Amino acid sequence: MHASPVPLVLLALLALLPQTPRSVAVSPPQTTPCDPHYERRNATTGRCDCREGFHGLNCRMCTPPSSSSSSVLDSCHAPFGPSFACVTGLVYDVHASLKTYDCVLASNLQALVPDGALAVQCHRNEHLVANCSAAVYSAKDSANQTREHVIDCHLTQCTFATGAASGACREIRCKCGPQCSAMTRAIVERVLSGKRAAIDVTNGTHLAIDVEGSPIPLAATCEASACERGSSASGSSSGSGSASGGPDGWRHWSWTVIASALMVGGLLGVTWLSSCWKNTGLDCRTTRTRQKEVEKGLGGSHFVRTLEFRRISCSAECKQPLSGACKPILHEISGNVSHGQVLGLLGPSGSGKTTLLNALAVVDNGQCQVTGDLLLDGKQVSSSYRRIAAYVQQDDTLYSTLTVRECISYSAQLRLSAMLLKEVKNARVDRVIAELNLGHVAHSRIGSVGGSSGRRGVSGGERRRVSIGMELVTSPQILILDEPTSGLDSSSAHAVVQLLKDLASRGRIVILSIHQPSARSFVLLDKILLLGKGKVLYSGAPAESRCYFEDLGYKCSEHENIADFILDIASDTRNMPMIRSLMKQDEVPSRQRGIVPRHTSSSPTSKMETSLLLEEDLLLDTPRIENIVISPLGSKTPDEVSTLKMSATSPMLCSPPPEFIAAAKTDAIDYDTEAPPRSIVVEVRVLFVRTTQNILRHRSLLVLHVALSLSLALFGGLIFNHVTNDLAGFQNRMGAFYFILTFFGFASMSSMDLFICERPIFLRETGAMYYGAFSYFLAKATLDTLLLRILPALLFASIFYWMMGLQSSMTRFLMFSLTLVLFNVAAGAICLLVGVLSRRVGPANLWATVVLLVMLLFGGFLLNSQTMPTSVGWMKHLSIFSYAFEILMTNELKGLVLEFDAPGYPAVPIYGEVYLKTLGMDYANRYYDVAALTLIAVSLQVLAFLFLSLQVPLPRDIADQHMDNDMPLSCKQKV
């Protein structure tokens, strides 16, 4: 370890050892007068001897009468009269003016003064201020033989409050006797004299004179007595016992009372908040009329007849903005779909299906500039478009621990109006489950893909239906799905398409992308839109697609699936110029009819037109949208987000069949009305319940944290059991405290999985406006802090502290526990921030390990803070290990006396503060360290939330900004 000044102090303290007695000339007997109350002169020696019943320094200590012999008079009666009594004990009562202590030095001081004794006498005036004298001498000599004292001290202006035994003195002056060496005399008379001092009494009999700056305590076991007016020995004796049960004892237990009151208050507060949250929805209802309006669909009865999109174009953000052109992904896609119909988007991988769905769902992917028109019944869509349009993404991101009903129910609680009664929401959940034919698995858990969780879950098709049901619970009129049959077998895929067909027949608009449909699934589609390299190759009825392409010269065998036939054509880029040229010849009529006309192979196409079209098609490179999604931490400005232009007019389609109108009115939502208010209290309450349920069902991490904390507390407690108060004990304390911090620091890395594993769920649900980032973060971070940080730390502290045998003070134990809790929370906040900034667990683990190791290096154990180079010394202020280690060390060593038992030298008692100074630590910094840990934990939590909020998918602004259709696609340069 680093160099320590303790050995130097030891050499100086060893000089206190009494030297061999030198020949001292015997002075003639003193003729000083004797105090007749306490002393009488010895005729033989000429000295003042103590009267019978008195002893101690200057004979001021009285001997109380024995309780068994009531006939023996009090020794104070003879010299002072019957109004005085001998009072024992170290506590000053209201009548106490004189107190004399007779003490035996502590065993660890006997090496310095063999048979050492201590005598103290204090005179207190009416202002409760006393002047005291103290003498250290050998017990074989009389305390009154002043010339043979090892050390004589005078303490001035000492204050002793009534009812207390301890006091503080403004100054101490000491002189060495003839036995002191020159070094000892210099230390005692120059270094220690003139300093502040305190007389501390503990446990009723243990007294210590603490001198400011002294490395060694003058501790002894004492008794005290004095003749006092108007007192009784019995009464005072009882007062002596109050030294341990008076103010010090009250302060000892007051922390327990305060902590218990805080815990009870916290539980009552949580209970009260829970009751308020449960009643939040009821408090929001103003009238019964409003409730009925909400049940019918937020007050509206209008339903969407037609969704039309015109000239939708999309270009990826340029890697070289100065090049002047962006890479196009979609090129002027147009089409329409009416309620009751299913529109299928077909095309090979990379044809732009997902990009078109994102545009129709008004989802911003971060790197795509979109232009075009999006209309509902011929009118521009408003900002409430997402209330009636639900978007089911390709991946089923669901909690594996929740049941089918719970997934749909939580969606209803988070997304439906807070003014809806619980019964209404439950009824809607039941209707969706029945509509999707999920009743037989309603109470089955979702399970994990591949069954890795060890618990069998629902099938892939049922998982897909659950994802659809979570959107249907809001009664959307437009349902957009990205490859809902992906990863399913033929039978399950057909069941999903059949389900979507049934949902459309109830008055909804369904748009889905489908990669390779079976023949029977293909015919269920009302319309298809075939894409190739971001361009429309066919738009119309599925049944007419075969004849259309056969007219173009492509042959389809009799038993070939039509979907496979047209996908093979779209996959060959050589077919696109001819198909596109034929489509352009009759572009206007095709738009009026909503279906691309058929062309025969005899329709001529010029070579110049073909070459131009081929060059245009070669520019279209449409990678999947997942490959170009911007980093969630990337900068986005409003100027970078393109919007869809809203046209003012659109031809109205014919009226829908009556059965569609009746079905649509059931779930109708007026998308022109104001959106229902979102309650953040409801969001937090629901997320708290869902997260708690998820943790308790997937409780392996919680059980592991608790089990490890209990096991290591027992294991460490057995290793460091009853730590000794010597040099080895000091080393063991340092090692134990740093081991604890290292364990909790690296155990907190489990916080990184908190958001990394659930990021897909978070992005899907926040993008669909289930809740805000604040509600999600508050629920997750709070439960992680309570269950995985605070609970293990408290369990560990409750076992380890007492088994190790640290200072048995409730105040010290509470500070120890608070430090572990704050450190664990701060370490968890560090790993939480790393997890938010990282996309994968591997890099997150590496970064968190590096950060914790750097903090560990500057924690004060491996490297002395006083010897750190100035260029890097500032880093200790960023280390949570440094703050926590200082609290633990100062909390334990303050006021503790450790024996410096170096081999070959006598054991010398040293204050724990001396060891702290060698480490550059100060007990006065403990509250600053607590505040620093709290600030770091809160600051990192806030940073984690801010970075998490940047990852929330932003809906495209479709109401405020409009772009001209004739505007060329060009990259927007970043400032």
TAJO-V651250 format. One record per pair of residues at least 4 apart in sequence whose C-alpha atoms are under 6 Angstrom apart, sorted by the first residue. I is the first residue (numbers start at 1). J is the second residue. D is the distance in Angstrom with one decimal. If there is no record, write none. Layout:
# TAJO-V651250
I&J&D + I&J&D
This chain:
# TAJO-V651250
4&918&5.9 + 15&184&5.5 + 16&112&5.9 + 16&184&5.5 + 17&112&4.6 + 18&179&5.6 + 19&179&5.8 + 29&46&5.8 + 34&39&5.7 + 34&48&5.7 + 35&39&5.3 + 37&79&5.1 + 38&50&5.9 + 38&51&5.5 + 38&59&5.8 + 39&48&5.8 + 39&49&5.4 + 39&50&4.5 + 39&51&5.0 + 40&48&5.4 + 40&49&5.4 + 41&47&5.6 + 41&48&4.3 + 41&49&5.8 + 42&46&5.1 + 42&47&5.4 + 50&54&5.8 + 50&55&5.9 + 50&59&5.3 + 53&62&5.8 + 53&63&5.1 + 53&75&5.4 + 54&59&5.5 + 54&61&5.4 + 54&62&4.5 + 55&59&4.4 + 55&61&5.2 + 56&61&5.4 + 57&143&5.5 + 57&144&5.8 + 58&144&5.9 + 61&100&5.8 + 61&225&5.2 + 61&226&5.4 + 62&86&6.0 + 62&225&5.8 + 62&226&5.7 + 64&86&5.4 + 65&74&5.4 + 76&80&5.8 + 76&84&5.9 + 76&85&5.5 + 76&86&5.9 + 76&227&5.8 + 77&81&4.4 + 77&82&4.8 + 83&229&5.8 + 83&230&6.0 + 84&228&5.3 + 84&229&4.4 + 85&227&5.4 + 85&228&5.6 + 85&231&5.9 + 85&232&5.6 + 86&226&5.6 + 86&227&4.6 + 86&233&5.6 + 87&225&5.4 + 87&226&5.4 + 87&233&4.6 + 87&236&5.6 + 88&224&5.6 + 88&225&4.1 + 88&237&5.6 + 89&224&5.3 + 89&237&5.9 + 89&240&4.3 + 90&165&5.5 + 90&224&5.7 + 90&240&5.8 + 91&163&5.9 + 91&164&5.3 + 91&165&4.2 + 91&240&5.4 + 92&96&5.6 + 92&162&5.4 + 92&163&5.5 + 92&164&5.9 + 93&162&5.2 + 93&163&5.4 + 94&162&5.7 + 97&123&5.7 + 97&124&4.6 + 98&122&5.7 + 98&123&4.7 + 99&121&5.8 + 99&122&5.3 + 99&226&5.7 + 100&120&5.7 + 100&121&4.3 + 100&224&5.4 + 100&225&6.0 + 101&119&5.6 + 101&120&4.9 + 101&223&5.6 + 101&224&4.3 + 102&119&5.0 + 102&222&5.4 + 102&223&5.5 + 103&117&5.7 + 103&118&4.9 + 103&119&6.0 + 103&220&5.7 + 103&221&5.3 + 103&222&4.0 + 104&117&4.5 + 104&118&6.0 + 104&220&5.3 + 104&221&5.4 + 105&116&5.4 + 105&117&5.1 + 105&220&4.1 + 106&219&5.6 + 106&220&4.7 + 110&114&4.8 + 110&116&5.9 + 115&138&5.4 + 115&139&5.4 + 116&137&5.8 + 116&138&4.7 + 116&139&5.7 + 117&136&5.8 + 117&137&5.4 + 117&138&5.7 + 117&139&5.3 + 118&135&5.7 + 118&136&4.7 + 119&134&5.5 + 119&135&5.2 + 120&133&5.6 + 120&134&4.3 + 121&132&5.4 + 121&133&5.4 + 122&130&6.0 + 122&131&5.6 + 122&132&4.1 + 123&130&5.0 + 123&131&5.6 + 124&128&5.7 + 124&129&5.3 + 124&130&3.9 + 125&129&5.7 + 128&159&5.9 + 128&160&6.0 + 129&157&5.7 + 129&158&5.4 + 129&159&4.7 + 130&157&5.6 + 130&158&4.9 + 131&155&5.8 + 131&156&4.6 + 131&157&5.7 + 131&158&6.0 + 132&154&5.8 + 132&155&5.0 + 133&153&5.7 + 133&154&4.5 + 134&152&5.9 + 134&153&5.1 + 135&151&5.7 + 135&152&4.6 + 136&149&5.9 + 136&150&5.5 + 136&151&5.1 + 137&149&4.6 + 137&150&5.2 + 149&177&5.7 + 150&176&5.9 + 150&177&4.7 + 151&175&5.8 + 151&176&4.6 + 151&177&5.6 + 152&174&5.6 + 152&175&5.4 + 153&173&5.4 + 153&174&4.1 + 154&172&5.7 + 154&173&5.3 + 155&171&5.8 + 155&172&4.5 + 156&169&6.0 + 156&171&5.6 + 157&169&5.5 + 157&170&5.6 + 158&168&5.3 + 158&169&3.9 + 159&167&5.3 + 159&168&5.6 + 160&167&4.8 + 165&201&5.9 + 166&199&5.5 + 166&200&4.7 + 166&201&5.3 + 167&198&5.9 + 167&199&5.3 + 168&198&4.3 + 169&197&5.2 + 169&198&5.6 + 170&196&5.1 + 171&194&5.5 + 171&195&5.4 + 171&196&4.7 + 172&193&5.7 + 172&194&5.5 + 172&195&5.9 + 173&193&4.6 + 173&194&5.8 + 174&189&5.6 + 174&193&5.8 + 175&189&5.5 + 176&180&5.8 + 176&185&5.7 + 180&184&5.8 + 180&185&6.0 + 185&189&5.7 + 186&190&5.4 + 187&191&4.9 + 188&192&5.3 + 189&193&5.4 + 195&212&5.8 + 196&212&5.5 + 197&210&5.5 + 197&211&4.4 + 197&212&5.9 + 198&209&5.7 + 198&210&5.2 + 199&208&5.8 + 199&209&4.7 + 200&207&5.6 + 200&208&5.3 + 201&206&5.5 + 201&207&4.5 + 202&206&5.2 + 203&244&4.7 + 204&241&6.0 + 204&243&4.8 + 204&244&5.4 + 205&221&5.6 + 205&222&5.2 + 206&221&4.7 + 207&219&5.8 + 207&220&5.5 + 208&218&5.3 + 208&219&4.1 + 209&218&5.2 + 210&217&5.7 + 215&910&5.5 + 215&911&5.5 + 216&909&6.0 + 216&910&4.8 + 216&911&5.7 + 233&237&5.9 + 242&246&4.8 + 244&249&5.8 + 245&249&4.5 + 250&254&5.8 + 255&259&5.9 + 261&265&6.0 + 262&266&6.0 + 276&280&6.0 + 281&418&5.3 + 281&419&5.6 + 285&419&5.6 + 293&298&5.4 + 293&299&4.6 + 294&298&4.0 + 294&299&6.0 + 297&669&5.3 + 300&669&5.4 + 300&670&4.4 + 301&668&5.4 + 302&670&5.2 + 303&668&5.5 + 305&338&5.6 + 305&339&5.3 + 305&377&6.0 + 306&337&5.8 + 306&338&4.3 + 306&376&5.8 + 306&377&5.1 + 307&336&5.6 + 307&337&5.5 + 307&375&5.9 + 307&376&4.9 + 308&336&4.2 + 308&374&5.9 + 308&375&5.2 + 309&334&5.4 + 309&335&5.5 + 309&373&5.5 + 309&374&4.6 + 310&334&4.3 + 310&372&5.8 + 310&373&4.9 + 311&332&3.8 + 311&333&4.8 + 311&334&5.1 + 311&372&5.0 + 312&332&4.7 + 312&333&4.7 + 312&371&5.7 + 312&372&4.3 + 313&330&4.8 + 313&331&4.7 + 313&332&4.8 + 313&370&5.6 + 313&371&5.3 + 314&329&5.4 + 314&330&4.8 + 314&369&5.4 + 314&370&4.5 + 315&326&5.9 + 315&327&5.5 + 315&328&4.0 + 315&329&5.1 + 315&368&5.7 + 315&369&5.4 + 316&327&5.5 + 316&367&5.9 + 316&368&4.7 + 317&367&5.3 + 317&368&6.0 + 318&326&5.2 + 321&973&5.8 + 325&970&5.2 + 326&970&5.7 + 326&971&5.6 + 328&620&5.4 + 329&534&5.4 + 329&620&5.9 + 329&622&4.8 + 330&534&4.2 + 331&534&5.8 + 331&535&5.5 + 339&507&5.5 + 339&508&5.0 + 339&509&4.4 + 340&504&4.5 + 340&505&4.7 + 340&507&4.8 + 340&508&5.3 + 340&509&5.8 + 341&504&5.7 + 341&509&5.8 + 341&526&5.7 + 342&510&4.8 + 342&511&5.8 + 342&525&5.4 + 342&526&5.2 + 343&511&4.7 + 343&527&4.7 + 343&528&5.5 + 344&511&6.0 + 344&512&5.1 + 344&513&5.5 + 344&528&4.6 + 345&513&4.4 + 345&528&5.8 + 345&529&4.9 + 346&514&5.7 + 346&530&4.8 + 347&351&5.7 + 347&530&5.6 + 347&531&4.9 + 347&532&5.9 + 347&567&6.0 + 348&571&5.8 + 350&622&4.9 + 350&623&4.7 + 350&624&5.2 + 351&531&5.8 + 351&532&4.9 + 351&533&4.5 + 351&534&5.2 + 351&622&5.8 + 352&534&5.2 + 352&622&5.8 + 357&361&6.0 + 358&362&5.9 + 358&363&5.0 + 362&956&5.4 + 363&955&5.1 + 363&956&5.6 + 364&954&6.0 + 364&955&5.6 + 364&956&5.2 + 365&629&5.8 + 366&630&5.5 + 369&642&5.2 + 370&642&5.4 + 371&644&5.2 + 372&644&5.1 + 372&645&5.4 + 373&644&5.5 + 373&645&4.8 + 373&646&5.1 + 374&646&5.9 + 375&379&5.1 + 375&380&4.7 + 375&381&5.7 + 378&649&5.3 + 378&650&3.9 + 379&648&5.8 + 380&646&4.4 + 380&647&5.7 + 382&959&5.7 + 383&959&5.8 + 384&671&5.7 + 388&476&4.5 + 388&477&5.3 + 389&476&5.6 + 389&478&4.5 + 389&479&5.9 + 390&471&5.9 + 390&479&5.0 + 390&480&6.0 + 391&480&4.7 + 391&481&5.8 + 392&481&4.7 + 393&481&6.0 + 393&482&5.1 + 394&482&4.9 + 394&483&5.5 + 397&761&5.3 + 400&446&4.8 + 400&447&4.2 + 400&448&5.3 + 401&445&5.9 + 401&694&5.9 + 402&406&5.9 + 402&445&5.3 + 403&443&5.3 + 403&444&5.0 + 403&445&3.9 + 403&446&5.6 + 404&442&4.9 + 405&409&5.9 + 405&442&5.0 + 406&410&5.9 + 408&470&4.8 + 411&415&5.9 + 411&470&5.7 + 412&416&5.4 + 412&473&6.0 + 414&770&5.6 + 415&770&5.4 + 417&676&5.9 + 431&435&6.0 + 433&438&5.1 + 433&439&5.9 + 434&439&6.0 + 438&442&5.9 + 445&457&5.6 + 446&457&4.9 + 446&458&5.4 + 447&456&6.0 + 447&457&3.9 + 448&453&5.9 + 451&456&5.9 + 461&492&5.5 + 465&469&6.0 + 475&667&5.4 + 477&508&4.9 + 478&508&5.8 + 478&509&4.7 + 478&510&6.0 + 479&510&4.8 + 480&510&5.9 + 480&511&4.8 + 480&512&5.7 + 481&512&4.6 + 482&512&5.7 + 482&513&5.2 + 483&513&4.8 + 483&514&4.8 + 485&493&4.8 + 488&492&5.8 + 488&493&5.5 + 489&493&5.9 + 494&521&5.4 + 504&508&4.5 + 504&509&5.8 + 504&510&6.0 + 506&663&5.2 + 507&660&4.8 + 507&663&5.6 + 507&664&4.7 + 517&521&5.8 + 517&522&5.7 + 518&522&6.0 + 519&561&5.7 + 527&540&5.4 + 527&541&4.7 + 528&539&5.8 + 528&540&5.7 + 529&538&5.9 + 529&539&4.6 + 530&536&5.9 + 530&537&5.4 + 530&538&5.0 + 531&535&5.4 + 531&536&4.8 + 531&537&5.6 + 532&570&5.3 + 533&620&5.7 + 539&595&5.4 + 539&596&5.5 + 540&595&4.6 + 548&598&5.0 + 549&554&5.6 + 550&554&4.7 + 550&555&5.6 + 551&599&6.0 + 551&600&4.5 + 552&600&5.1 + 552&601&4.6 + 553&601&5.5 + 576&580&5.8 + 577&581&6.0 + 577&610&5.7 + 577&613&5.3 + 577&614&5.3 + 583&587&6.0 + 590&594&5.8 + 590&595&5.4 + 590&596&5.0 + 632&951&4.5 + 643&957&6.0 + 643&958&5.5 + 644&958&6.0 + 645&962&4.7 + 645&963&5.4 + 660&664&5.9 + 664&668&5.7 + 684&688&5.9 + 684&775&5.1 + 687&691&5.8 + 687&779&6.0 + 688&692&6.0 + 688&779&5.1 + 694&698&5.9 + 695&699&5.3 + 699&703&6.0 + 700&704&6.0 + 703&707&5.9 + 704&708&5.9 + 706&792&5.3 + 707&711&6.0 + 708&712&5.9 + 709&713&5.9 + 709&792&5.7 + 709&796&5.4 + 710&796&5.9 + 712&716&5.6 + 713&717&5.7 + 713&796&5.2 + 713&799&5.9 + 713&800&4.9 + 717&721&5.3 + 717&800&5.0 + 717&803&4.9 + 717&804&5.1 + 720&804&5.3 + 721&803&5.6 + 721&804&4.4 + 722&804&5.0 + 722&805&4.4 + 723&729&5.5 + 723&804&6.0 + 723&805&5.9 + 724&729&4.7 + 725&729&5.3 + 725&898&4.7 + 726&898&4.7 + 726&899&4.4 + 726&900&5.9 + 727&900&5.5 + 732&736&5.9 + 735&739&6.0 + 741&745&5.8 + 743&747&6.0 + 744&824&5.9 + 745&827&5.5 + 748&827&6.0 + 748&828&4.8 + 749&831&5.4 + 751&828&5.9 + 751&831&5.8 + 751&832&5.2 + 752&831&5.5 + 752&832&5.2 + 752&835&4.2 + 753&757&5.5 + 755&759&5.4 + 762&766&5.9 + 763&767&5.8 + 765&770&5.2 + 766&770&5.6 + 766&771&5.7 + 767&953&5.0 + 773&949&5.5 + 774&778&5.9 + 777&781&5.7 + 778&782&5.8 + 781&785&6.0 + 783&787&5.8 + 784&788&5.2 + 785&789&4.8 + 786&790&5.1 + 787&791&5.4 + 789&824&5.5 + 789&825&5.7 + 790&821&5.3 + 793&820&5.8 + 793&821&5.6 + 796&800&5.9 + 797&801&5.5 + 797&817&5.6 + 800&804&5.9 + 814&818&6.0 + 819&823&6.0 + 820&824&5.9 + 826&937&4.1 + 828&832&5.9 + 829&937&5.8 + 829&940&5.6 + 829&941&5.6 + 831&848&6.0 + 833&944&4.7 + 835&844&5.9 + 838&844&5.7 + 852&856&6.0 + 855&879&4.6 + 857&862&6.0 + 858&876&5.1 + 859&881&4.6 + 859&882&3.8 + 860&864&5.5 + 860&865&5.8 + 860&882&5.7 + 868&873&5.3 + 869&873&5.6 + 881&885&5.7 + 883&929&5.0 + 886&890&6.0 + 887&891&5.7 + 887&926&5.3 + 889&893&6.0 + 890&894&5.5 + 890&923&5.0 + 893&912&4.6 + 894&912&5.7 + 894&913&5.9 + 896&912&5.2 + 897&910&5.5 + 897&911&4.6 + 897&912&5.6 + 898&909&5.5 + 898&910&5.2 + 899&907&5.7 + 899&908&5.2 + 899&909&4.2 + 899&910&5.8 + 900&907&5.4 + 900&908&5.1 + 900&909&6.0 + 901&907&4.2 + 916&921&5.1 + 917&921&5.6 + 935&939&5.9
